[in-house]
C-alpha cells in the first residue's frame, strides 16, 4: 500500500513537470498580476479539464486495457506512441507565454471557463491523459484502485499548483524559459526509455521481459501490490 501511494504521488509530481507549458506561466503571472483568487479560478478550470479527460479516457481505455492484456502485441503500438510523445517533448519548443488579457479577467467564472477550455482544447494534454489512464487501468484494473491512485496523483498535482500560486514570485525568478526547455528534454528522454520498455513487451513474453528487467520502476510485480 505504501508503494501504491508513493507511485501515485510520483505520478502527480511527474504531471506537474510534464505539463509545464503555457498554463504553468499563465498561472504564475495571474497570481502576480490579478491575485490568488483569479489564479485559483484559472487552476480550477485547468484541473476540471484534466478530470474530464480522465473520465473519457477511463471509459475508453477500460475495455481496451482488457483487450491489450489478452493481445500483448498491442504493446508495440502503445510503446511507439509513448516514444513519439517523448520525442515531441524532447524536440519541441512550444510558446510558453500567452496573452493573459484574453484568458484572465476580473470575472472569476470567465477565468475558470477560459482555463478549462485552454486545457481541454490542447490535443497534447488529451493524448497524454489517454496514455496515462491506459497505463494505470492495466496496472490497477479494479475501480477503487484506479480512483484512489488517480485521486492521490491529482491531489499531489493540485498541491504543487497551489504552491505555484502562493510562491509565485520565487517560481517566476527561478523558472526561466531555458530551464523549462531543459526539463522537457529530460522528461522526453525518460518517456522515450519508458516507451521502449513498453515496446519490448510487444516483442517478448512478459515472463522473459521481467527476467531481463528485474527490480526496476517498470517491473510489473513492483507496481502491483
ABEGO torsion letter per residue (X at the ends): XAAAAAAAAAAAAAAAAAABBAAAAAAAAAAAAAEAAAAAAAAAAAAAAAAAAAAAAAAAAAAAAAAAAABAAAAAAAAAAAAAAAAAAAABBBBABBBAAAABBABAAAAAAAAAAAAAABAAAAAAAAAAAAAAAAABABAAAAAAAAAAAAAAAAAAAAAAAAAAAAAAAABBAAAAAAAAAAAAAAAAAAAAAAAAAAABBAAAAAAABBGBAABAAAABX
